[in-house]
């Protein structure tokens, strides 16, 4: 269904319900937030007829156009050109000064509201019942809110452009989070389901796909961005398609950030779909715990519908990019990408940093005794330990069969040695099981650093490799410093 069809359906439903409600007792719209907005016509005509108004106006400053943009629907038989022009001028002043209120003019009573370069107004006949002015003001606020949201809906409809195909997963997540926050006045978190590597699927075919936070709105906790969600958190389960739309109380993120403060409130979890496949999910903390309805719900659904194919393209593009620079077995950088990282660090200039080379001990024996699948699993095990022991800005890579490298920016020789020792101890104390049996693993390390072992970075690889060779010759399962 197209964007226009969805919006028209929502507007027709709102308009029919609105008219019936008026006939039954002069009530306002079906519920808070449901209103005749998003499109100027027939919504404006519905609004005019509902109150027997002489005219309804929308005027806004559109940055995409040279001057202000105005829309109006008037009863030309009951209003003169002079009276229409007087309303135009008054609303322009209200728009520029962000005024709201009611004012008696020659043609009737003008009720108006303005915010952020947009003004809306309804010209009522002089005989209009004063006690109904509150209803008019409420409906004008809804109209104003809808007109101001209209550019965001258009932007969503245009997201299928060629530019959208260049989006990353992170940009899709952040844009969706901010769009929904503006539309719903709510905090929003967006998560995406990652695809396990081929080896991970072979080793653990029943393991659940990891889910990562890729978007946090302005009101959210920025520390959540790029964190992996706990496997059984509610948001992760919705992102994997294990649950459909649900509303939960408490933390749907499963404590992804340990000290994140939580207010007891309802949280709406909705999947991001491509067809019937779940690619991710959004968590929405609505104001007062109320779910969006009517036109707001239509806008939410349209945003998620548009996000599905965009997220699918972004995930695929990110995967292709990662495949070009990553080792397919471990997920770490490959040698080519790692060399580029060192080259970008200006290897011939004075720059502080430490380089660690690492090598699994007796790896050939593991392959010969247990087979190559076991050897692959051991390498993945070692890579995960490295990732878990290095710092946030450090870079790890698999540069050979069982050889790994870690670049530690701004680290001196002492820090590099300490981190290498930490990895070595973790390898020796973390069980690695194959076919139900525990097999011991160990690793050797060589460390070089600038400026301690070399005034520039270009000599560090040879120095770290030489130190690793010394560690192997000295009995393995140890850390050696270059020049030591």
N, C-alpha and C positions, 0 to 999 in steps of 0.2 A: 504494500500500500504506500502511495506517495505521501510526502509531507503534507501537501495541500489537502489530500483526501482525509488524512487523520485529523487535521485541524478543523476541517469543515464538519466532520462527524462530531467532534467535541463541541463545536460551536452550536450546531443544530440541537444537540441534546441539551445544552445549557439554555438555549433560547426557548425551546418548547417548555422545559421545566419552569423557566422564569415566568413565562406568560401565564401558565397554569397557576403558579403560586400567586401572581398578582390578582387573578380573578377570584381566588379563594380567600383573599383577605388582605391584599396589599403587602404580603411578606416580601423580604428581600430575596436574593438568589437562593438556589438550593442549599448551598453551604458556603462557608467562608472560603474565598479563593476561587470560586467558580464565577466566571463573569464573561460578559460579551467582549472579549478582547482577542488579540492576535491578528485579526483581520479587520480592516476598516468597514467593509460592507460584505455581508448584511449585518454585522454586529452593531454598527452605529445606528442603522435603521431600526433594529430591534430595541435599542436603548431609547431612541426617540419616541417610538410608538408606545413603549411601556409606560411612559410618564405623560403622554400626550404633549410632548415638548414641541416647541417651534423650530428647534434646530439643535444639532450636536456638533462640536468642533474638536479637532485635534490639530495642534500646531507644535512643531518640533524643529530644533536646530540639528540638521543632519550633516556631520563632518564630511560626508562623501559628496555633498552638493554645495554649490556656491552660496546659496541663501537658505532661508527657512523653508520648511515643507509644511503644507497645511492641507487638511482634509475636513470637509464639512458636508453634512446632509441637512437641508433646511426645508421648511414648508414655504415655498416661494409665494404661495397665494396669500399667506398671512404676514409675511415680512417684506419690507421694502429694501431696496438696495442700500439705502442710507443706514437702516437698522442693522443689516448684515455687516456692513463695513464697521459700524461702531463696536460690534462684538469682536470682529477681527482685531481691531486696535486694542481693545481691552485685554484680550487673551495674549496678544504679543507682549504687552506690558507685564502681565502675570507670569508669562514664561520667562522673561528676562530677569524678573525680580523674585521668582519662585514664590508667588503669592497664592493663597487659597482662601476661599470664602464664598459669600453670596452678595450680589449687588443688584439693585434695581435700576434697570435701563429703560429707555423709552419703549423698546419692543417687548420687554418682559423682565423676569427675574433671572439673572445669569448666576448659575452655580458653577464654580471653577476650582481646579486643583492643578498644581504645577510642581515639578521637581526635575532637576538635572537637565535643563534645556528642553523640557516637554511640558505642554499645558493641555488640559482637556476641559471642556465646558459644556453645559446643558442650559439652553434658554427655555425657561418655563413660562407659561402664560401667567398673567397677573392674578388670575383667580385660583392658581395652584394652592392646594391645602398645605399650610405651613408645617403641620406636624409630620409631613412626609419628607421634609428636607433631609432628615438624617439618612433615609434610604437612598436618596439621590447622591448624597456625599459619599456614602459607602460604595455605591456602584461606580462613581467617578474615580475613586481610588483604585478600584479593580481595573478599570479601563486604563488608567495611567500606568499601572504596573504592567499590564499586558503590552501596551505600546512600547514601553521602555525595554521589554524583553524581546521584542520582535527581531531586532538585529541578531541576537544570539541564535534564534531559531533559523534565520536565513543562513547564518554561518554554518550551522549543523547540516543544512541541506546542501551546502556547497562543499562539504568535506570530502565528497567523492572525486574531487578534482585531481589533476596530476600532482599538484603540490602535496596532497594528502598521502600519496604513495611514498613520499620521501620521509614521512614521519617516523620517528623512533617509538619504541614502546613507551618510553618515559614521557615523550611529548604528548602522545595520545592520552596517557593516564592523567597528566597534569591538566591538560585542556579540558578533559571531561570533568575532572574534579572541580575546577573553577567554574565551568559552565553550570553544573548542577548546583553549586553553592549560590551563584547569583540567581538562578531561577527559583530555587526552593528556600532560600534563606537558611541553609543548613550546612553543617560540617559534613564533608564527604571524604572517603578514602576509596581508592581504586586499586584493585589487585589483579594480576595476570597470572595465568597458569603457564609454567615453563615446561618445555619438552625434555624429558630425560635423554641422556646420550644412549647410543646403541649398546655400549658396554653396561651401563647402569640397568638397562632393560634386561640384558642377559643375566647379570648377576642377581638382580632382584626383580623378576618379572611382575610380581604382585605389588611392588612398592608404589605408593601414591606419588603423583607428579608434584614437584615443589611449586609453591605459590608465593609470589613476591609482590610487595607493595610498590606500585609504579606511579601512583598519583595521590597527593594529599592537598586538600583545599587550604585556603589561607587561614581558616580557623583551626586547622588540624595541627597535630604534633609533627613537626618536620623531621624528627628523629625516626619516624616510621618509614620514611622514603627509602626504598631499596632494601628493606629488611625482608627476610624470609619468614612467612607465617608458620606457626606451629602446625604440624600435620593435621591435627584434629580440631583446629579452631573453626568456628562457624563460617567465617568469611572464606577460608581455604576450601571448605567442603562445598560451599555454593560455587566458588570459582571452578572447581573440578567437575561440577555437575552432579555431585552426590546429593545435594539438596536443591530445591527450587526456591522461589521467593519465600522468605521467612522474616518474621519480626521477633527480635530477641531482646532480653534485658541484660545489661552488663556489658562486658567486653567481648565483642565478636572476634577480636584479633588474637585471643589466647595469650595475652601478656607478651606480645612481641617486643614491647619496650617495658622493662621491668618496673620502673618507677613512674610510669605514666598514670596520671590521676584520672579517675573515672567518676563521672556523675551517674547516679542511677537513672537511666532513661531508656526509652524504647529506641532500638536501632533497626532500620529496615535494610535487609540484605537482598540484592537483586542480581541475577546472573547477567553477564554480557555474552550474547549468543551470536553465532554465525550459523544460521539454520537451526538445527537442534543441538549443535555442539557448544558446550560452555567453554569460553576462552578466558573468562575472568569474572569479576564481580565488583559491585559497589556496595559500600556501607554508608548509609545516610542517617544522620541524627536530626530528625525533623523538629522544628520549633514546637514546643509543648507536647512532643511525642505524637503528634497527629500525622497520619499518612496523607500525602497529597491526593486530591480528588479533582474531578472535572478537567478543566483545561490544564492545570498544573500536572496532573497525572499524564495527560496526553503529551505534554512537553517532555516529561521524564522518559516516557516510553520511546518517544521519537529520538531523544538523545542516545539512549541505549541501543536502539536499532541502528543508528548511524555509526555508533562506536564499534559495533561488531566487525564489519569488514575492515575498518581502519585498523583495529587492533590486530586482526589476522594478518594484514599486510605488514604491519610493523614487526610483529613477532617473527614472521618469515624473513624480513629484511635483516633483523638483528641476528637471526640464526645464521644467515649466509655470511654476514660480516664476522661473526664469531668463528665460523668454520674456517674462514680465510686466515685468521690470526691465531687460532687456538689449536692445541693438540687434541685430536679427536678422541683420544683415549681418556685423558685425565681432565680435560677442560681448562688446563693452564695454558698460558701463551706458548706458541711454538718457538723454535729457535729464531726464525726470521723476524717475528714480531718482537721478540726479546732484544734482538740486536738493534732494532729500530728504536726501542725504548732507551737503550744506552746511547745510541747516536743522537737522539733528541736531547739527552742530558749534556751535550757538548763535551765529548770525551777528551778533547785536547785542551780544554780550558780548566782553570782551577775550580774544582767542584767537590764538595764533601759528600761522601757516600761509601757504603760497604757492599762488596759483592761476595756472595756465598755460593760455592759449588758443592753439590751433594751427590752421593752415589750409594745406592742400596748394596750392601755387602752380600757376596756370594749369590748374586741374582741368578747366575747360570745354573746353580744347583737347584734353585726353586723351580726353574723351567724344566730341567731334566727330570726331577723327581716327581713333580706334580702336573706338569704339562703347561702349555702356553696360556690357556685360560686362567690358570692359577697365577701365572706370572703377571698377566694383565691386571688381575684383581689386586695383587700386591702393589703394583705401581699406583693404582687408583687410591688404595689405602694410604700409601706414602704421600701422595699429592694432597689428600684431604688433611693429613696431619700438618703438612707445611702450611696450607692455607689457614689452618686454625691457630698457628703459633706466630705468624708474622703480623705486622702492624697494618693499620688501615691504608696507608699510602705506599706500602711495599708491593713489589711486583715479582710473582713467581712464574717459572716456566719449566717445561720439560724440553731439554736441548739435545737429548740423545736417547738411547735405549732405556737405560736405568739411571741416566744422568739428569740432574735438576739444577736450576740456578735461581737465586733470589737476589734482587737488587733492592738495597735499603737506602733510599735517598736521605742525605744529611745525617747518616749514622757513622760514627767513628769505628775504629777497629775493635774497641772494647764492646760496643753495642752489638756489632756484627757477630763477634765471637759468642756473646751471651745468647743471642737469638739462635745461633746454630746449635749451641749446647742444649738449649731448651727443646729444639726439634729432635735432637739425638735422644734425649731422655724420654721424650714422648713416644718415639718409635719403639724403644725398648720396653716401655711399660704399658703400651696399648695392645690388647690382644688382637691377633689376626687369625681368623678361623677359615679353614678351607675344608669342605666336605665334613663338617662337624668336628674337626680336630684343630687344636691350637698349634700354630707354627711360629717360632720366634723369628723376628726380623731385627736387623740393625743397619746403621748407615754411617758413612764416613763423610767428613766435611773439610773444606778448605776455605779460608777467609782472607780477603785482601781488602784494603781500604785506602781511600784518598782523603787526606794527604799523607797518612802514616807510612804506607808501603809504596806509594807512587804519587808524585806531584800532580799527575793528571789521570783521567779515568781510562785512557786507551790501553794502559798496561795491566789493568786489573784482571781481565779474563785469564791471561797467561799466568799471573801470580796466583790467582785462586785455584787454577788447575794444577799448578805445581804443588801448592799446599795440600790439595786433595790427594795427589800422588804420594806425598809423604805420609799422610794419614793412613793410606792403604798399606804402604810398606811397613809402617810401625805397628801393625796389628789390627787395623780396622776398628770400627765403632769408636771413633774419636774425632776431635776437632783440632785442626792445625792452622796456625796463622802463617801467612806469607812472610818469608824472611826469618821465621822463628826457628 
